[in-house]
């Protein structure tokens, strides 16, 4: 599929962020820990979630969408089985089944996970953490994990990996005794998973910090839980409003998780204001990049939470092309995430890619239309923003990548006045 985008149009209106994709995935996986029905609300209806639901069905759980964004999961019986390699290859999130299935069944065979090609994404931390809780693992094409019994432990993660923290947390609530997870990730989606587990009956302290203590082995019960708003989608909408010089109101934006995001955009000269639970991005902002003290060239960099989110870096880079001044974009975490900038350069952006992690952006530049690819979820959304502010008609190919992370994004932006048409791929095969 392709998006045909007519750029240069102002947008206006109100938009509500979807449920957090990166919270929905571990929560759906962790629903396997309980043998009673779990009702999840505000679940983003996106490709990654639907693929994970297929994997749940393949191991014996029942799952059904009771409304557009409400999912009921009943894992009354779950069998240890080798997960479908084709489904696992579609999403990175397949690895989130390791902890829940190990805890529930004592064994899981996990084919290598797929997902975005944004650099090496090691899985060592997952298995080292589970090993400290009593699991053994072998690698022979697939990963085989076994544990006759999980025992609480003092676990130090060798990196604050989000998904490894989530896997360890899911296993720890079923392990006998106390587990302390140190150097744990603390992103909003990790917090959301922890609160979901608490809603099922788990005892967890330190939610939102880098040290999480779990009193494991308690019985878990069914529950109803609402997934929080996606702060990455909110960041995408801030960038959208900025590059199209539009005023947008982002409803129920989850303001408590936006401090670093707002600070990063303020460095680009994009300032938001709040109204209750809503975030408002005013139109016609100054959009002048703020130099560091003494007039030094500033740098926007990602770091583990609560610093500026890595998944918002692509959006910030496109926004910077429309701002006056010079800034260094430093993507520290993934060595291939910035490789989409060649497509922006082809649209007229003035960017120097210094190395796999750093790019110098000089703005503002009037972007011109182009036919481009969507290489991954976040870069794909960034290219959509570029097309919406470019002069003329752009075509974005491989939009399935965008739709893995953004629900009905073409429809939702069209309501705001964006000119986007979703069509069959027109390229000659």
Secondary structure, DSSP 8 states (H G I E B T S, - for coil): -EEEEE-S---EEEEE--B-HHHHHHHHHHGGG-SS-EEEES----HHHHHHHHHHHHTT-EEEEEETTEEEEE-SS----B--HHHHTT-GGGGGHHHHHHHHHSEEEE-------SS----HHHHHHHHHTT-EEEESSSEEEE-S--B--EEE-SS--HHHHHHHHHHHTTSBEEEEEES----HHHHHHHHHHHHTT-EEE-TTSSEEEEEE-------EEE--B-HHHHHHHHHHHHHTT-EEEEET--GGG-HHHHHHHHHTT--EEEETTEEEE-SS---B----GGG--EEEE--STTSS-GGGHHHHHHHHTTSBEEEEEE--S-TTGGGGHHHHHHTT-EEEEEETTEEEEEE----B--EEE--SHHHHHHHHHHHHHSBSEEEEE-THHHHTTSTTHHHHHHHTT-EEEEE---S--
